[in-house]
Amino acid sequence: MKAMVVRAAKQPIVQEEREMPVPRRGEVRIKVHACGVCHSDLFVFDGLWPGLQLPRVPGHELAGVVDAVGEGVAMFAVGDRVGVGWHGGHDSSCDECLRGHFLQCARAQITGVTVDGGYTEYMVAPAVAVARIPAGMSFADAGPLLCAGVTTFNALRRSPGRPGDLVAVHGLGGLGHLGVQYARAMGFETVAIARGAEREELAKKMGAHHYIDSDREDVAAALAKRGGASTILATAPSAAAIAPLVGGLAVQGMLSIVAAPFEPMPVSVPALIGRDLAIHGWASGTAADSTEAMAFAQQAGVKPLIELYPLAQAQAAFERMLSGKARFRAVLKIA
């Protein structure tokens, strides 16, 4: 099989011929049809993940068809349409797993980071990490929903917002354009926040009721004029841009952060205390969450905007994503 492999940090990814993997007990083998290219792939390309072992096949937004089933797997059969996201498996025995916190498993696998991922023609994954793709959804559309989709979907459905509440989505990129669609479909009065008047048309097309141009308006003041947002979903990785959003929250509102800026974020603690506010970080989801995120998207018409690349052009797709010019998710079309 063909696989795109990061052999050394900050070096171009290379194509290799590899033996097809054989699923062990509790695993399935997936013939990969598409794999999204995510900003988090940078952890592998640049060798940033602590303890990263190279060479590694990146990719944690893979969609395809079950090709072989290992011993002890009863929930999947050959031919099933499936996908795997960031969460690549858990041990079901550590303290966090026993509490139901599978994402925080002490020995959790991360697809494409701690184990080989989806920039390949075939890959294996634990059955507990495999999500079902709805009938009628293309593999290329499913890929981004297994990361950006499930992350924004989960953050919104676990927020204090209720149908009819004002909910704002900060950023209109790979995460944000899905966040706006999910927010509208969940019944929120949806505000999209981005830079530049030219993005208003896209925001409205994605389902936003209102648009705030952060280049021209004070975002917190604009939200406060509308009574404040019960939830603000921060999808743009800039601490300087996220911190002021706290001022746009309603009483008992939540700033839900799914972007990952590396710099510290200054926040006024008296503002949090005085208005009973919360700041919440949210990461990805389990296979069950991904299955639900895709099913909801299929039902509600939530769909990623994608650019397609062949597997051999993985480096170009990664560079396009990293430049911020991709509109809005780069996806490798493998089969």
C-alpha positions in Angstrom: 0.0 0.0 0.0 1.0 3.7 -0.4 1.5 5.8 2.7 2.7 9.4 3.2 5.2 9.4 6.0 6.8 12.1 8.1 10.3 10.7 8.6 12.0 13.8 10.2 10.6 17.0 11.8 10.3 20.0 9.5 11.1 17.9 6.4 8.8 17.3 3.5 6.5 14.3 3.9 7.5 11.3 1.7 5.6 8.5 0.0 6.5 5.0 0.9 5.4 1.5 -0.1 4.4 -0.4 3.0 2.9 -3.8 3.9 -0.8 -3.7 4.6 -1.4 -3.8 8.3 -3.3 -6.8 9.8 -6.0 -6.1 12.4 -5.3 -7.5 15.8 -7.9 -8.6 18.4 -10.4 -5.7 18.9 -9.3 -3.8 15.7 -10.7 -3.2 12.2 -8.8 -2.4 9.1 -10.1 0.5 7.0 -9.7 1.1 3.3 -9.2 4.9 3.5 -11.1 6.9 0.9 -10.5 10.4 2.2 -8.5 12.1 5.0 -8.8 15.7 6.1 -5.7 17.8 6.7 -5.9 19.6 10.1 -3.8 22.3 11.7 -3.1 19.8 14.5 -1.1 17.7 12.0 1.6 20.4 12.6 2.4 18.5 15.8 3.8 15.7 13.6 5.2 17.7 10.7 7.2 19.9 13.0 7.9 17.3 15.7 6.1 19.4 18.4 4.2 16.6 20.2 6.0 15.5 23.4 7.5 12.1 23.0 6.6 11.9 19.3 8.1 8.9 17.6 9.0 9.2 14.0 8.5 8.0 11.3 4.7 8.5 11.5 1.8 8.6 9.1 -0.2 11.6 10.1 -4.0 12.3 9.7 -6.9 12.1 12.1 -9.9 12.8 9.9 -10.1 9.6 7.9 -13.1 8.1 6.3 -13.5 4.9 4.4 -14.8 1.3 4.5 -14.1 -1.6 6.8 -11.9 -4.0 4.9 -11.1 -6.6 7.5 -12.2 -7.4 11.1 -10.0 -8.6 13.9 -11.0 -11.3 16.4 -13.6 -10.3 19.0 -15.1 -7.4 17.0 -18.9 -7.7 16.8 -20.0 -4.1 16.1 -18.5 -3.8 12.6 -18.5 -5.9 9.5 -16.7 -5.7 6.2 -18.2 -3.1 4.0 -19.4 -0.7 6.8 -18.8 3.0 6.1 -16.7 4.3 9.0 -14.3 7.0 10.1 -11.7 7.7 12.9 -11.0 11.1 14.4 -8.4 12.4 16.9 -9.4 10.0 19.6 -7.8 6.7 18.5 -8.7 4.5 21.4 -8.7 4.1 25.2 -7.8 1.3 27.6 -11.2 1.2 29.5 -9.4 0.4 32.7 -7.7 3.6 34.0 -9.3 5.8 36.5 -10.5 8.3 33.9 -12.0 5.6 31.7 -13.8 4.1 34.7 -15.3 7.6 35.2 -16.4 7.7 31.6 -13.7 10.3 30.6 -12.4 8.3 27.6 -10.8 11.4 26.0 -8.6 11.8 29.1 -7.6 8.1 29.2 -4.1 7.7 30.8 -3.1 5.6 27.8 -5.2 7.1 25.1 -4.1 6.7 21.5 -4.1 9.7 19.2 -4.7 8.9 15.6 -1.9 10.1 13.4 0.2 11.2 16.4 0.9 8.4 18.7 -0.2 5.8 16.2 -0.3 5.9 12.4 -3.2 7.8 10.9 -5.0 8.3 7.6 -2.6 9.7 5.1 -2.5 6.2 3.6 -4.5 3.7 1.6 -5.2 1.3 4.6 -5.0 1.7 8.4 -6.0 -0.2 11.5 -7.9 1.2 14.5 -9.4 -0.1 17.7 -13.1 -0.7 17.1 -13.9 1.5 20.1 -12.4 4.4 18.1 -14.5 3.9 15.0 -17.5 6.0 14.1 -20.3 5.2 11.6 -20.8 7.5 8.6 -24.4 8.1 7.5 -25.6 6.7 4.2 -25.5 9.3 1.5 -22.6 11.3 3.1 -19.5 11.5 0.9 -16.2 10.3 2.5 -14.6 13.7 1.6 -17.4 15.5 3.6 -17.2 13.1 6.5 -13.4 13.6 7.1 -13.6 17.2 8.5 -16.7 16.3 10.5 -14.5 13.8 12.4 -12.4 16.6 13.9 -13.6 20.2 13.3 -17.2 19.0 13.1 -17.4 16.9 16.3 -15.4 19.5 18.2 -17.7 22.4 17.5 -20.8 20.2 17.7 -19.8 18.9 21.1 -18.8 22.3 22.5 -22.2 23.8 21.4 -24.4 21.0 22.6 -22.7 21.0 26.0 -22.8 24.8 26.4 -25.4 26.6 28.6 -27.1 27.9 25.4 -30.6 26.8 24.7 -32.7 27.1 21.5 -33.4 30.8 21.0 -30.4 32.0 23.0 -27.8 34.3 21.4 -24.7 32.3 20.6 -21.6 33.7 18.9 -19.0 31.9 16.8 -15.6 33.7 16.7 -13.7 32.9 13.6 -15.0 31.8 10.2 -12.3 29.3 9.2 -12.1 25.5 9.2 -13.7 25.2 12.6 -15.8 28.3 12.6 -17.7 27.8 9.3 -18.9 24.5 10.8 -19.6 26.0 14.2 -21.9 28.6 12.6 -23.9 25.9 10.7 -24.2 23.7 13.8 -25.3 26.7 15.9 -28.0 27.7 13.5 -29.2 24.1 13.1 -29.4 23.8 16.9 -31.9 26.7 17.1 -29.6 29.4 18.4 -29.8 33.0 17.4 -26.4 32.9 15.7 -23.7 35.6 15.5 -20.7 35.1 13.3 -17.6 37.1 14.2 -14.7 37.6 11.7 -12.4 40.1 10.2 -13.5 42.1 7.2 -16.8 43.1 5.7 -16.2 40.7 2.8 -16.9 37.7 5.0 -20.4 38.8 5.9 -21.9 37.2 2.8 -20.3 33.9 3.6 -21.4 34.1 7.2 -25.0 34.6 6.2 -24.7 31.8 3.7 -23.5 29.5 6.5 -26.6 30.4 8.5 -25.6 33.3 10.7 -28.4 35.7 11.7 -26.0 38.5 12.5 -22.4 39.4 11.5 -19.8 41.4 13.5 -16.7 42.7 11.6 -14.1 42.7 14.3 -12.0 45.1 12.2 -14.6 47.8 12.5 -16.5 47.0 15.7 -15.8 46.3 19.4 -17.0 42.8 19.5 -17.8 42.7 23.2 -19.8 45.9 23.0 -21.7 44.7 19.9 -22.7 41.5 21.7 -23.6 43.4 24.9 -26.0 45.6 22.9 -27.9 42.4 22.1 -28.0 41.4 25.7 -24.9 39.3 25.7 -24.2 35.8 24.4 -25.0 32.8 26.5 -22.1 31.1 24.7 -19.2 32.3 22.6 -17.4 29.6 20.7 -13.8 30.6 20.1 -12.4 28.9 17.0 -9.6 31.3 15.9 -6.2 30.5 17.6 -5.3 34.0 18.9 -5.2 34.6 22.6 -5.2 38.4 22.0 -8.5 38.1 20.1 -10.2 35.6 22.4 -9.6 37.3 25.8 -11.8 40.4 25.1 -14.7 38.2 24.1 -15.4 37.7 27.8 -17.0 41.1 27.9 -19.6 40.0 25.4 -21.0 37.2 27.5 -24.4 37.3 29.2 -24.7 36.6 33.0 -23.7 33.0 33.6 -22.4 32.8 30.0 -19.6 30.6 28.8 -16.6 31.2 26.6 -16.0 27.8 25.0 -12.5 27.6 23.5 -11.8 25.0 20.8 -8.9 26.8 19.1 -5.5 26.3 20.6 -3.3 29.4 20.9 0.1 28.7 22.4 0.5 32.1 24.1 -1.0 32.9 27.6 -4.4 34.5 27.6 -5.0 37.4 30.1 -8.5 37.5 31.5 -10.1 39.8 34.1 -11.0 37.6 37.0 -13.3 40.2 38.6 -15.3 40.1 35.4 -15.7 36.3 35.7 -16.7 36.5 39.4 -19.0 39.5 39.0 -21.1 38.0 36.2 -20.7 34.3 37.2 -19.0 33.5 33.9 -17.1 30.4 32.8 -14.3 29.6 30.5 -14.3 26.1 29.1 -11.8 24.3 26.9 -13.2 21.5 24.7 -11.3 18.9 22.8 -12.7 16.6 20.0 -15.0 13.7 21.0 -15.3 9.9 21.2 -16.4 7.7 18.3 -20.0 7.9 19.7 -19.8 11.7 19.6 -18.5 11.6 16.0 -21.3 9.3 14.9 -23.8 11.7 16.4 -22.1 14.8 14.9 -22.2 13.3 11.4 -25.8 12.1 11.8 -26.9 15.5 13.0 -25.0 17.1 10.1 -26.7 14.8 7.6 -30.1 15.6 9.0 -29.6 19.4 9.3 -27.7 20.0 6.1 -24.4 20.9 7.9 -21.6 20.5 5.3 -17.9 21.4 5.2 -16.5 23.5 2.4 -13.5 21.5 1.1 -10.6 21.5 -1.3 -9.5 18.1 -2.7 -6.0 16.9 -3.2 -4.6 13.5 -4.3 -2.7 11.5 -1.6 0.6 12.2 -3.4 0.1 15.9 -2.9 -0.2 15.7 0.9 2.7 18.2 1.4 1.0 20.8 -0.9 -2.4 20.3 0.9 -0.7 20.7 4.3 1.1 23.9 3.2 -2.1 25.3 1.8 -3.9 24.6 5.1 -1.1 26.2 7.1 -1.1 29.3 4.9 -4.7 30.0 5.9 -5.7 30.1 2.2 -7.7 26.8 2.1 -11.4 27.3 1.9 -12.0 25.9 4.4 -10.7 22.3 4.8 -8.1 20.6 2.7 -9.0 16.9 2.1 -6.9 14.1 0.6 -9.0 12.0 -1.8 -7.4 8.6 -1.6 -9.8 6.2 -3.3 
